[in-house]
Amino acid sequence: PASTLQCGRHRLDLSFPHVMGVLNVTPDSFSDGGHHVALDDARQRAEKMLGEGASIIDVGGESTRPGAAAVPVQQELDRVMPVVEALVRDLDALVSVDTSTPEVMHEVANAGAGMLNDVRNLRREGAMRAAATTGLPVCLMHMLGEPGDMQKDPHYDRPVEEAVAEFLEARVAACEAAGLRRERLLIDPGFGFAKTVEHNLRLLKYMERLTALELPILVGMSRKSMIGKVLERPVEERLAGGLVLSAMAVERGARILRVHDVGPHVDAVNMAWAVLKEGCDND
Ligand SMILES: Cn1cnc2c(O)nc(N)nc21
């Protein structure tokens, strides 16, 4: 895959793995009186993640958890825009924005965001064109259905890693046909989206299958139920399991790891990478 990604005014060197810190934008905390407090809090959390080694901060205005309902565009903008503007202006951060909404893509790109992260792989009306117009890199993630219904009865008529690879290849081809250059695309198997725990575990085990697309791979497994169900741990006790998964994902080709606990995952990713890159010099 191309070893550097132009993310707005930031260049991301993908010859080694990076950590993306999740910045939860608590719903509607910016539209009511709590505006400045909440914004300060978001900025401080982002600053902490950058200080711990995050290369990217991921900001989302719409929950993509199973069962989540879609939010109106204006509400998404109200949640996301103040944060994107603050992180770009005050921290010069590389900001990734989780959105499937064309208007939001345009607005955040104009505000200096560096990457678009669409869990709906640009399938919404106008999303492909909007993403192409922004000129930003776009992460295409595998998901069937919507967060509201995707976990009802996930099933695949062939090995899940084959189904996911074929799906992503098709979405990449659709993007190229729409004028989105391949150099701007990232792919993501979508752990936890329309998948059982078994699907998720198998998807990681055979994730190297995705490297055949020769595009940067982004993964998000942090605190997810694939950890909780295997280890029988509540969401606040899933860090150890998540660190193992980060190391295994790096071994299988992941270049961006979307996590909540940045510091520990930076160590896990750097440790795994130290082993993997060993010996490259005299290969
Ligand atoms: C927003 N979001 C939640 N989980 C995610 C994952 O696994 N990948 C990407 N790209 N985005 C995610």
Ligand as a Chemical Component Dictionary entry (heavy atoms), coordinates in Angstrom:
data_LIG
# 
_chem_comp.id                   LIG 
_chem_comp.type                 NON-POLYMER 
_chem_comp.pdbx_formal_charge   0 
_chem_comp.three_letter_code    LIG 
# 
loop_
_chem_comp_atom.comp_id 
_chem_comp_atom.atom_id 
_chem_comp_atom.alt_atom_id 
_chem_comp_atom.type_symbol 
_chem_comp_atom.charge 
_chem_comp_atom.model_Cartn_x 
_chem_comp_atom.model_Cartn_y 
_chem_comp_atom.model_Cartn_z 
_chem_comp_atom.pdbx_ordinal 
LIG C1 C1 C 0 -17.012 4.569  14.788 1  
LIG N1 N1 N 0 -16.525 3.198  14.933 2  
LIG C2 C2 C 0 -16.853 2.321  15.903 3  
LIG N2 N2 N 0 -16.221 1.136  15.718 4  
LIG C3 C3 C 0 -15.463 1.274  14.582 5  
LIG C4 C4 C 0 -14.599 0.414  13.868 6  
LIG O1 O1 O 0 -14.362 -0.846 14.273 7  
LIG N3 N3 N 0 -14.013 0.894  12.744 8  
LIG C5 C5 C 0 -14.234 2.153  12.310 9  
LIG N4 N4 N 0 -13.599 2.561  11.174 10 
LIG N5 N5 N 0 -15.051 3.026  12.954 11 
LIG C6 C6 C 0 -15.651 2.581  14.073 12 
# 
loop_
_chem_comp_bond.comp_id 
_chem_comp_bond.atom_id_1 
_chem_comp_bond.atom_id_2 
_chem_comp_bond.value_order 
_chem_comp_bond.pdbx_ordinal 
LIG C1 N1 SING 1  
LIG N1 C2 SING 2  
LIG N1 C6 SING 3  
LIG C2 N2 DOUB 4  
LIG N2 C3 SING 5  
LIG C3 C4 SING 6  
LIG C3 C6 DOUB 7  
LIG C4 O1 SING 8  
LIG C4 N3 DOUB 9  
LIG N3 C5 SING 10 
LIG C5 N4 SING 11 
LIG C5 N5 DOUB 12 
LIG N5 C6 SING 13 
# 
